[in-house]
């Protein structure tokens, strides 16, 4: 259909009648066209040409959106509103992106965004803190509240108990004489005693006892005395009758005897073995290894 068809005055008047009749009838386009034997596509083209169809569609959508109430004023929805209001406020104060906050708390980002828009548009106005349990609320008292009276009653009872108890006793600092300090340090030097045990027994800090010990020079270890040691090369042969140094440490098995090697080591061999043969056998094994 070309543009000159819409410019024909007779056709414009004829289709204008049908467009106005359809608007007043309340029927759908398909039913109206079927009843009057019109083509649906042609009717829609003329309706778009003769009316501000796009503007009317936008107005209808806005009107439908105004009639739609996504939030029920019922008290049963207050818990849901408070839940999302709390999360919207926490998300704003957390500094996180909406998707990051939703992912961390396993919430739907679309629901959180929807509730955020509703709260910012003031379509939902609710104080979620007022719905908290009294035990979870912060202790805020006013002049007309009963909690302030209870606080005053508790304060009065506390003041009465403190008045009966009297002023607190001031801790008196103990002073130790030189003889007492030395006696405590000597007590720590006894066998089985430590600075910590003496301090716990007498109620004295261990740092004080260590300071006293440094002051009087007690408990200091004596300097070690180095003894000269001389290493003698080689080893003198011992008599066969001289007992071995390891005789008492490693007992000889039954049916065995000790055989001293050339370097002074001792091995166990059968009692009827020749000592020279044992020495040769040990030397050969060491050479092979």
Rosetta silent file (secondary structure, phi, psi, omega in degrees, C-alpha in Angstrom):
SEQUENCE: XXXXXXXXXXXXXXXXXXXXXXXXXXXXXXXXXXXXXXXXXXXXXXXXXXXXXXXXXXXXXXXXXXXXXXXXXXXXXXXXXXXXXXXXXXXXXXXXXXXXXXXXXXXXXXXXXXXXXXXXXXXXXXXXXXXXXXXXXXXXXXXXXXXXXXXXXXXXXXXXXXXXXXXXXXXXXXXXXXXXXXXXXXXXXXXXXXXXXXXXXXXXXXXXXXXXXXXXXXXXXXXXXXXXXXXXXXXXXXXXXXXXXXXXXXXXXXXXXXXXXXXXXXXXXXXXXXXXXXXXXXXXXXXXX
SCORE:     score description
SCORE:     0.000 S_00000001
   1 L     0.000  122.368 -177.326    0.000    0.000    0.000 S_00000001
   2 L   -84.074  171.751 -177.611    1.528    3.202   -1.102 S_00000001
   3 H   -68.594  -31.073 -176.991    1.453    6.561    0.648 S_00000001
   4 H   -68.030  -19.539  176.977   -1.033    8.093   -1.828 S_00000001
   5 H   -67.346  -39.760  179.394   -3.661    5.615   -0.673 S_00000001
   6 H   -70.758  -19.270 -179.669   -3.644    7.200    2.800 S_00000001
   7 L   -86.468   -3.634  179.351   -4.010   10.643    1.209 S_00000001
   8 L   -73.299  119.163 -176.390   -7.329    9.743   -0.459 S_00000001
   9 H   -63.013  -38.307 -177.967  -10.056   11.736    1.401 S_00000001
  10 H   -65.543  -45.047  179.618  -12.838    9.220    0.720 S_00000001
  11 H   -67.211  -36.757  179.180  -10.866    6.267    2.019 S_00000001
  12 H   -63.061  -41.585  179.581   -9.692    8.204    5.058 S_00000001
  13 H   -67.281  -40.036 -178.537  -13.286    9.071    5.942 S_00000001
  14 H   -65.560  -44.333 -179.804  -14.460    5.476    5.401 S_00000001
  15 H   -74.196  -26.363  176.728  -11.716    3.949    7.571 S_00000001
  16 H   -64.274  -36.134  177.094  -12.117    6.669   10.205 S_00000001
  17 H   -62.731  -44.577 -179.353  -15.671    5.460   10.747 S_00000001
  18 H   -68.105  -37.262  179.437  -14.484    1.888   11.323 S_00000001
  19 H   -65.036  -44.314  178.191  -11.660    2.946   13.651 S_00000001
  20 H   -65.996  -38.470  179.404  -14.042    4.981   15.832 S_00000001
  21 H   -66.310  -38.892  178.144  -16.603    2.162   15.818 S_00000001
  22 H   -65.953  -36.932 -179.599  -13.989   -0.381   16.868 S_00000001
  23 H   -66.213  -37.918 -178.918  -12.822    1.846   19.718 S_00000001
  24 H   -80.674  -23.415 -175.382  -16.362    2.180   21.079 S_00000001
  25 H   -73.426  -30.925 -177.054  -17.291   -1.496   20.554 S_00000001
  26 L    79.850    6.589  178.816  -14.766   -2.930   22.974 S_00000001
  27 L   -86.470  163.409  173.789  -14.089   -5.874   20.644 S_00000001
  28 L   -76.478  164.639 -179.093  -10.725   -7.136   19.579 S_00000001
  29 H   -63.739  -40.460 -177.973   -9.404   -6.254   16.147 S_00000001
  30 H   -64.634  -44.147 -179.435   -9.771   -9.826   14.907 S_00000001
  31 H   -68.241  -39.544  179.655  -13.420  -10.137   15.992 S_00000001
  32 H   -64.662  -44.327 -179.692  -14.347   -6.696   14.640 S_00000001
  33 H   -67.588  -36.019  178.019  -12.724   -7.377   11.280 S_00000001
  34 H   -66.542  -37.261 -179.292  -14.342  -10.812   11.069 S_00000001
  35 H   -69.188  -36.803 -177.559  -17.750   -9.319   11.818 S_00000001
  36 H  -102.028    6.908  177.347  -17.399   -6.568    9.172 S_00000001
  37 L    57.975   52.911  178.245  -15.401   -8.681    6.718 S_00000001
  38 L  -114.520  158.977  176.046  -12.298   -6.532    6.862 S_00000001
  39 L   -84.706  130.973 -175.502   -8.646   -7.442    6.541 S_00000001
  40 H   -63.908  -46.191 -178.309   -6.856   -7.354    9.876 S_00000001
  41 H   -63.488  -40.647  179.328   -3.536   -6.069    8.498 S_00000001
  42 H   -66.253  -39.643  178.876   -5.241   -3.312    6.495 S_00000001
  43 H   -63.150  -41.230 -179.259   -7.291   -2.253    9.492 S_00000001
  44 H   -66.818  -37.494  178.112   -4.189   -2.010   11.658 S_00000001
  45 H   -64.753  -42.124  178.320   -2.363    0.095    9.076 S_00000001
  46 H   -69.987  -35.968  177.854   -5.269    2.546    8.857 S_00000001
  47 H   -65.162  -40.617  177.509   -5.639    2.679   12.621 S_00000001
  48 H   -66.098  -31.108 -179.980   -1.935    3.484   12.987 S_00000001
  49 H   -77.885  -38.996 -173.489   -2.314    6.159   10.314 S_00000001
  50 H   -88.492  -18.667 -178.028   -5.474    7.779   11.637 S_00000001
  51 L  -127.464  160.318  173.355   -4.711    7.703   15.364 S_00000001
  52 L   -81.572   75.383 -170.923   -1.732    8.295   17.597 S_00000001
  53 H   -67.353  -39.519  179.979   -1.535    4.603   18.224 S_00000001
  54 H   -65.749  -40.137  179.348    1.924    4.584   19.780 S_00000001
  55 H   -66.943  -40.505  178.026    1.008    7.373   22.183 S_00000001
  56 H   -65.210  -37.301  178.018   -2.200    5.632   23.196 S_00000001
  57 H   -63.449  -40.710  178.018   -0.309    2.402   23.779 S_00000001
  58 H   -65.032  -40.735  178.770    2.130    4.201   26.074 S_00000001
  59 H   -64.690  -40.150  178.699   -0.736    5.793   28.002 S_00000001
  60 H   -64.812  -39.321  178.192   -2.462    2.440   28.429 S_00000001
  61 H   -64.583  -40.790  177.883    0.740    0.865   29.730 S_00000001
  62 H   -65.663  -40.067  178.855    1.196    3.669   32.237 S_00000001
  63 H   -65.374  -40.473  177.971   -2.406    3.378   33.339 S_00000001
  64 H   -66.576  -35.972  179.673   -2.068   -0.377   33.745 S_00000001
  65 H   -69.018  -33.722  177.354    1.130    0.096   35.714 S_00000001
  66 H   -69.632  -35.521  178.726   -0.592    2.527   38.063 S_00000001
  67 H   -70.983  -22.626 -176.671   -3.396    0.068   38.689 S_00000001
  68 L   -83.184  125.764  178.310   -0.854   -2.659   39.511 S_00000001
  69 L  -111.264  100.355 -177.856    0.188   -2.738   43.167 S_00000001
  70 L   -70.766  -22.281 -177.921    3.258   -4.954   43.511 S_00000001
  71 L  -111.198  122.332  179.265    3.339   -4.497   47.283 S_00000001
  72 L   -80.987  135.146  177.956    0.389   -5.615   49.318 S_00000001
  73 L   -75.468    1.973 -178.004   -0.488   -3.387   52.267 S_00000001
  74 L   -64.504  145.596 -179.535   -1.400   -6.501   54.201 S_00000001
  75 H   -66.595  -19.788  179.223    0.468   -6.956   57.481 S_00000001
  76 H   -67.882  -19.319  179.326    1.509  -10.436   56.387 S_00000001
  77 H   -93.451    0.058 -177.918    3.933   -8.816   53.912 S_00000001
  78 H   -66.303  -35.696  179.285    5.620   -6.620   56.507 S_00000001
  79 H   -64.511  -41.315  178.071    8.183   -9.301   57.310 S_00000001
  80 H   -65.418  -42.279  178.941    9.146   -9.568   53.636 S_00000001
  81 H   -63.235  -42.514  179.714    9.352   -5.799   53.303 S_00000001
  82 H   -65.487  -37.925  179.334   11.515   -5.531   56.418 S_00000001
  83 H   -60.677  -49.464 -178.107   13.781   -8.327   55.177 S_00000001
  84 H   -73.668  -31.753  176.176   14.487   -6.649   51.853 S_00000001
  85 H   -64.001  -38.124  177.740   14.705   -3.179   53.393 S_00000001
  86 H   -64.602  -42.918 -178.874   17.410   -4.467   55.726 S_00000001
  87 H   -70.859  -34.798  177.331   19.375   -5.989   52.835 S_00000001
  88 H   -63.520  -43.476  178.677   19.014   -2.873   50.684 S_00000001
  89 H   -66.915  -41.372  178.588   20.442   -0.734   53.477 S_00000001
  90 H   -64.599  -37.252  178.359   23.234   -3.231   54.173 S_00000001
  91 H   -65.704  -38.438  179.863   24.132   -3.340   50.470 S_00000001
  92 H   -68.478  -36.255 -178.528   24.358    0.451   50.319 S_00000001
  93 H   -83.750  -18.078 -176.799   26.595    0.618   53.390 S_00000001
  94 H   -74.372  -25.343 -177.176   28.790   -2.340   52.397 S_00000001
  95 L    81.925    4.525  179.421   30.341   -0.581   49.417 S_00000001
  96 L   -91.183  160.185  172.831   29.876   -3.679   47.249 S_00000001
  97 L   -72.251  157.270 -176.394   28.210   -3.906   43.892 S_00000001
  98 H   -59.538  -41.383 -179.921   24.673   -5.238   43.887 S_00000001
  99 H   -69.501  -37.103  177.777   25.688   -8.482   42.189 S_00000001
 100 H   -64.914  -43.290  178.860   28.642   -8.997   44.544 S_00000001
 101 H   -64.841  -42.398  179.794   26.437   -8.486   47.597 S_00000001
 102 H   -64.722  -40.345  179.399   23.754  -10.827   46.213 S_00000001
 103 H   -67.841  -36.214 -179.203   26.310  -13.515   45.402 S_00000001
 104 H   -67.926  -35.583 -177.970   27.893  -13.298   48.858 S_00000001
 105 H  -104.382    8.321  177.219   24.538  -13.753   50.646 S_00000001
 106 L    56.931   49.889  176.933   22.986  -16.030   48.006 S_00000001
 107 L  -111.120  161.421  177.483   20.193  -13.601   47.149 S_00000001
 108 L   -78.792  120.404  179.902   18.507  -12.955   43.845 S_00000001
 109 H   -64.777  -29.864  179.593   20.087   -9.859   42.265 S_00000001
 110 H   -70.146  -41.527  177.984   16.886   -9.138   40.350 S_00000001
 111 H   -66.289  -41.684  179.546   14.748   -9.181   43.515 S_00000001
 112 H   -63.876  -40.202  178.278   17.257   -7.038   45.383 S_00000001
 113 H   -66.262  -40.291  179.811   17.349   -4.516   42.532 S_00000001
 114 H   -63.305  -45.199  179.764   13.539   -4.449   42.348 S_00000001
 115 H   -68.684  -33.196  177.055   13.172   -3.812   46.080 S_00000001
 116 H   -63.577  -42.523  178.371   15.905   -1.175   45.958 S_00000001
 117 H   -65.170  -38.891  179.276   14.007    0.716   43.258 S_00000001
 118 H   -65.569  -40.237 -178.841   10.758    0.441   45.227 S_00000001
 119 H   -71.607  -39.634  178.332   12.374    1.757   48.398 S_00000001
 120 H   -67.295  -32.484  176.906   14.153    4.597   46.589 S_00000001
 121 L   -81.338    1.229  179.302   10.868    5.559   44.888 S_00000001
 122 L    61.673   25.445  171.341    9.240    5.541   48.367 S_00000001
 123 L   -77.320  -22.766  175.128    6.664    3.000   47.246 S_00000001
 124 L  -122.598  115.926  178.520    7.752    0.944   50.267 S_00000001
 125 L  -123.381  106.753 -177.217    8.241    2.881   53.485 S_00000001
 126 L  -149.401  141.554  176.126    9.000    0.639   56.438 S_00000001
 127 L   -99.470  100.653 -175.489   11.277    0.795   59.463 S_00000001
 128 H   -70.017  -22.142  178.834   12.738   -2.691   59.671 S_00000001
 129 H   -69.905  -27.570  179.666   14.409   -1.953   63.028 S_00000001
 130 H   -70.836  -18.027 -179.866   10.996   -1.457   64.628 S_00000001
 131 H   -93.659    0.852  178.321   10.114   -5.070   63.786 S_00000001
 132 L   -70.307  158.662  174.891   13.129   -6.536   65.562 S_00000001
 133 L   -66.415  144.576 -178.271   12.734   -8.560   68.723 S_00000001
 134 H   -55.183  -31.728 -179.842   13.088   -6.380   71.831 S_00000001
 135 H   -70.660  -21.270 -179.364   16.197   -8.310   72.888 S_00000001
 136 H   -95.529   -4.385 -179.461   17.909   -7.427   69.587 S_00000001
 137 L   -82.196  150.493  176.558   17.104   -3.720   69.688 S_00000001
 138 L   -69.259  147.199 -177.883   19.683   -1.207   70.885 S_00000001
 139 L   -73.719   81.096  177.803   19.092    0.115   74.419 S_00000001
 140 L  -105.402  122.531 -177.568   17.570    3.484   73.499 S_00000001
 141 L  -116.082  146.085  175.764   15.522    5.062   76.278 S_00000001
 142 L  -123.724  174.859 -178.560   13.222    8.103   76.218 S_00000001
 143 L   -69.656  -31.481 -176.967   11.452   10.046   78.917 S_00000001
 144 L   -94.045   -4.381 -177.267    8.103    8.433   78.216 S_00000001
 145 L   -82.991  154.579  178.050    9.375    4.881   77.742 S_00000001
 146 H   -78.180  -22.939 -179.587    9.117    2.236   80.446 S_00000001
 147 H   -65.427  -32.762  177.744   12.667    1.026   79.790 S_00000001
 148 H   -65.208  -38.592  177.950   14.027    4.286   81.234 S_00000001
 149 H   -65.554  -40.144  177.965   12.070    3.685   84.436 S_00000001
 150 H   -64.802  -37.729  178.306   13.444    0.167   84.670 S_00000001
 151 H   -64.460  -41.074  177.668   16.967    1.520   84.148 S_00000001
 152 H   -64.569  -37.151  179.422   16.477    4.042   86.948 S_00000001
 153 H   -66.177  -41.694  178.389   15.173    1.284   89.227 S_00000001
 154 H   -65.806  -39.293  178.928   18.214   -0.894   88.519 S_00000001
 155 H   -64.797  -37.996  178.747   20.538    2.067   89.082 S_00000001
 156 H   -64.761  -42.010  177.766   18.880    2.778   92.440 S_00000001
 157 H   -63.807  -39.677  179.733   19.346   -0.830   93.554 S_00000001
 158 H   -65.323  -41.710  179.086   22.994   -0.754   92.485 S_00000001
 159 H   -65.319  -35.980  178.625   23.636    2.466   94.382 S_00000001
 160 H   -66.142  -40.209  179.282   22.019    0.996   97.511 S_00000001
 161 H   -66.952  -40.797  179.079   24.234   -2.095   97.348 S_00000001
 162 H   -66.829  -33.860  178.390   27.349    0.012   96.840 S_00000001
 163 H   -67.124  -39.218  178.127   26.389    2.235   99.797 S_00000001
 164 H   -68.663  -34.890 -178.226   26.044   -0.793  102.075 S_00000001
 165 H   -72.482  -22.205 -179.862   29.353   -2.232  100.927 S_00000001
 166 L    84.058  174.553 -179.031   31.203    0.967  101.761 S_00000001
 167 L   -67.133  146.455  178.993   34.072    2.559   99.890 S_00000001
 168 L   -66.609  141.743 -179.452   36.466    0.149   98.182 S_00000001
 169 L   -75.106  136.127  179.823   39.606   -0.612  100.081 S_00000001
 170 L   -82.782  131.336 -178.784   42.722    0.804   98.581 S_00000001
 171 L   -67.418  127.605 -178.386   45.398   -1.758   97.867 S_00000001
 172 L   -91.950  130.253 -178.243   48.393   -1.164  100.117 S_00000001
 173 L   -77.390  128.932 -179.091   51.763   -1.522   98.493 S_00000001
 174 L   -82.463  146.685  178.297   54.018   -3.986  100.244 S_00000001
 175 L  -121.944  133.435 -176.771   57.577   -3.068  101.090 S_00000001
 176 L  -112.542  136.628  176.326   60.320   -5.677  101.449 S_00000001
 177 L   -80.514  171.599 -179.469   63.474   -5.264  103.435 S_00000001
 178 H   -64.763  -40.104  179.416   66.873   -6.323  102.147 S_00000001
 179 H   -63.919  -40.102  179.368   66.910   -9.418  104.382 S_00000001
 180 H   -66.748  -38.619  178.088   63.494  -10.505  103.114 S_00000001
 181 H   -62.598  -45.511 -179.503   64.556  -10.046   99.505 S_00000001
 182 H   -65.349  -37.653  179.056   67.679  -12.149  100.001 S_00000001
 183 H   -64.044  -40.182  177.720   65.658  -14.827  101.820 S_00000001
 184 H   -66.483  -38.308  178.844   63.222  -15.063   98.920 S_00000001
 185 H   -68.820  -38.530  176.575   66.073  -15.307   96.419 S_00000001
 186 H   -66.919  -33.159  176.367   67.788  -18.037   98.443 S_00000001
 187 H   -63.765  -35.345  178.153   64.487  -19.894   98.601 S_00000001
 188 H   -72.886  -19.578 -179.866   64.387  -19.870   94.804 S_00000001
 189 H   -82.230  -10.784 -179.073   67.932  -21.317   94.715 S_00000001
 190 L   -67.961  160.972 -177.439   66.898  -24.467   96.563 S_00000001
 191 L   -67.547  130.645  178.872   66.557  -27.737   94.692 S_00000001
 192 L    86.869   -1.798 -179.987   63.208  -28.069   92.937 S_00000001
 193 L  -106.033  150.251  176.599   62.303  -24.399   93.321 S_00000001
 194 L  -131.608  167.007  178.031   62.008  -21.784   90.580 S_00000001
 195 H   -61.480  -38.963 -178.353   61.503  -18.051   90.469 S_00000001
 196 H   -66.682  -43.264 -179.446   57.951  -18.546   89.222 S_00000001
 197 H   -65.020  -40.208  177.950   56.967  -20.939   92.016 S_00000001
 198 H   -66.416  -40.120  178.631   58.351  -18.616   94.705 S_00000001
 199 H   -64.012  -40.964  177.964   56.576  -15.646   93.129 S_00000001
 200 H   -67.066  -36.502 -178.537   53.220  -17.476   93.056 S_00000001
 201 H   -66.859  -37.673 -176.504   53.632  -18.621   96.641 S_00000001
 202 H  -104.460    2.683  178.902   54.288  -15.114   97.984 S_00000001
 203 L    68.980   39.883 -178.726   52.238  -13.144   95.455 S_00000001
 204 L  -119.032  141.897  178.163   55.220  -11.408   93.864 S_00000001
 205 L   -68.952  143.082 -179.733   55.747  -10.773   90.193 S_00000001
 206 H   -65.118  -31.397  178.570   58.541  -12.781   88.602 S_00000001
 207 H   -64.116  -33.771  177.818   59.967   -9.620   87.024 S_00000001
 208 H   -67.148  -42.581  179.584   60.451   -8.165   90.526 S_00000001
 209 H   -64.866  -40.260  177.335   62.315  -11.291   91.681 S_00000001
 210 H   -64.854  -36.334  178.234   64.561  -11.219   88.613 S_00000001
 211 H   -67.147  -39.095  176.600   65.314   -7.545   89.275 S_00000001
 212 H   -64.211  -39.786 -178.286   66.235   -8.354   92.901 S_00000001
 213 H   -65.821  -38.772  175.904   68.481  -11.191   91.758 S_00000001
 214 H   -68.807  -31.800 -178.994   70.351   -8.878   89.383 S_00000001
 215 H   -68.165  -42.096 -177.013   70.550   -6.265   92.121 S_00000001
 216 H   -96.514   -2.304  177.483   72.154   -8.588   94.681 S_00000001
 217 L    70.668   26.652  178.845   74.129  -10.702   92.207 S_00000001
 218 L   -95.164  154.492  176.234   72.538  -13.985   93.274 S_00000001
 219 L    76.746    6.328  178.345   71.808  -16.916   91.028 S_00000001
 220 L   -80.085  136.647 -178.734   74.515  -16.036   88.570 S_00000001
 221 L   -70.401  141.366  178.464   76.221  -19.028   87.055 S_00000001
 222 L   -73.905  145.695  179.330   79.901  -19.520   87.917 S_00000001
 223 L   -64.173  140.524 -178.491   82.324  -19.226   85.028 S_00000001
 224 L   -73.917  145.547  177.448   83.288  -22.560   83.560 S_00000001
 225 L  -105.790  122.272 -178.852   86.822  -23.849   84.026 S_00000001
 226 L   -86.222  128.081  179.069   88.363  -25.440   80.966 S_00000001
 227 L   -97.319  135.257  178.720   90.466  -28.528   81.630 S_00000001
 228 L   -69.354  136.264  179.817   93.372  -29.281   79.296 S_00000001
 229 L  -125.702  134.056 -179.641   92.911  -32.447   77.245 S_00000001
 230 L  -120.520  128.315  179.638   95.690  -34.209   75.342 S_00000001
 231 L   -95.419  122.889 -179.132   94.995  -36.738   72.594 S_00000001
 232 L   -97.768  124.080  178.956   97.568  -39.528   72.431 S_00000001
 233 L   -72.295  137.906  179.894   98.111  -41.072   69.018 S_00000001
 234 L    81.342  178.380 -178.146   97.890  -44.830   68.993 S_00000001
 235 L  -147.632  130.066 -179.511   96.901  -47.070   71.825 S_00000001
 236 L   -69.503  142.042  179.196   99.064  -49.184   74.059 S_00000001
 237 L   -72.830  138.002 -179.859   98.480  -52.871   73.939 S_00000001
 238 L   -97.552  158.879  175.269   96.865  -54.260   76.993 S_00000001
 239 L   -69.826  151.676 -179.490   97.549  -57.497   78.638 S_00000001
 240 L   -64.891  -22.101 -179.451   95.230  -60.301   77.777 S_00000001
 241 L   -86.323   -9.333 -179.197   94.202  -60.516   81.394 S_00000001
 242 L   -73.339  132.207 -177.987   93.082  -56.882   81.621 S_00000001
 243 L   -69.461  149.379  178.996   89.261  -56.613   81.582 S_00000001
 244 L   -75.817  149.315  178.269   87.606  -54.789   78.689 S_00000001
 245 L   -68.388  -26.682 -178.845   85.995  -51.371   79.240 S_00000001
 246 L   -96.808   10.627 -176.872   82.833  -52.595   77.528 S_00000001
 247 L   -64.142  -36.863 -179.059   82.666  -55.840   79.430 S_00000001
 248 L   -84.856  -16.255 -177.777   80.002  -54.506   81.746 S_00000001
 249 L   -88.900  -41.471 -177.757   78.074  -52.656   79.053 S_00000001
 250 L  -123.934  101.314 -176.430   77.717  -55.356   76.381 S_00000001
 251 L   -67.046  148.166  179.932   77.659  -58.894   77.785 S_00000001
 252 L   -79.826  130.155  179.769   79.345  -61.624   75.798 S_00000001
 253 L   -64.776  162.961  178.473   76.912  -64.153   74.327 S_00000001
 254 L   -67.286  136.799  179.209   77.121  -67.805   75.281 S_00000001
 255 L    79.037   10.346 -179.714   79.702  -69.755   73.287 S_00000001
 256 E  -124.609  161.813  176.303   81.474  -66.558   72.198 S_00000001
 257 E  -140.515  160.965  178.786   84.610  -64.690   73.278 S_00000001
 258 E   -85.401  136.377  176.548   86.060  -61.229   72.793 S_00000001
 259 E  -125.708  122.303 -179.379   88.805  -60.774   70.219 S_00000001
 260 E   -86.731  129.749  179.316   90.741  -57.486   70.164 S_00000001
 261 L   -83.378 -179.403 -176.467   91.635  -56.182   66.723 S_00000001
 262 L   -69.535  -31.117 -178.954   94.801  -54.321   65.773 S_00000001
 263 L   -90.666    8.399  177.564   93.193  -50.877   66.183 S_00000001
 264 L    96.570   -8.341  177.418   91.806  -51.673   69.633 S_00000001
 265 L   -73.026  159.154 -178.603   88.296  -52.592   68.597 S_00000001
 266 E  -126.477  140.054  177.856   86.739  -55.731   69.983 S_00000001
 267 E  -131.378  160.108  176.280   84.499  -58.241   68.268 S_00000001
 268 E   -96.291  134.692  179.199   82.759  -61.406   69.349 S_00000001
 269 E  -137.396  161.914  176.674   83.926  -64.670   67.805 S_00000001
 270 E   -56.543  150.129 -172.962   83.307  -68.371   68.521 S_00000001
 271 L   -65.207  -26.386 -179.280   85.125  -69.551   71.595 S_00000001
 272 L   -97.156   10.500 -178.482   87.260  -72.047   69.625 S_00000001
 273 L   -81.195  149.781  177.935   88.226  -69.548   66.885 S_00000001
 274 L   -79.718  126.426 -179.254   91.832  -68.488   66.335 S_00000001
 275 H   -57.554  -39.124  179.941   92.273  -64.747   67.188 S_00000001
 276 H   -66.308  -38.361  178.474   94.691  -64.226   64.266 S_00000001
 277 H   -65.900  -36.936  177.977   92.239  -65.833   61.843 S_00000001
 278 H   -65.182  -41.612 -179.614   89.449  -63.571   63.146 S_00000001
 279 H   -64.532  -42.198  179.225   91.604  -60.472   62.658 S_00000001
 280 H   -63.239  -41.189 -179.749   92.480  -61.507   59.072 S_00000001
 281 H   -63.309  -42.319  179.283   88.796  -62.184   58.273 S_00000001
 282 H   -65.838  -41.051  179.632   87.719  -58.768   59.589 S_00000001
 283 H   -64.268  -41.157  179.354   90.513  -57.016   57.664 S_00000001
 284 H   -65.110  -40.614  179.514   89.565  -58.795   54.403 S_00000001
 285 H   -65.369  -39.527  178.899   85.870  -57.880   54.786 S_00000001
 286 H   -66.730  -35.025  178.232   86.717  -54.238   55.443 S_00000001
 287 H   -69.203  -38.797  179.064   88.927  -54.153   52.347 S_00000001
 288 H   -67.692  -34.442 -178.960   86.164  -55.655   50.174 S_00000001
 289 L   -77.328    0.000    0.000   83.594  -53.171   51.482 S_00000001
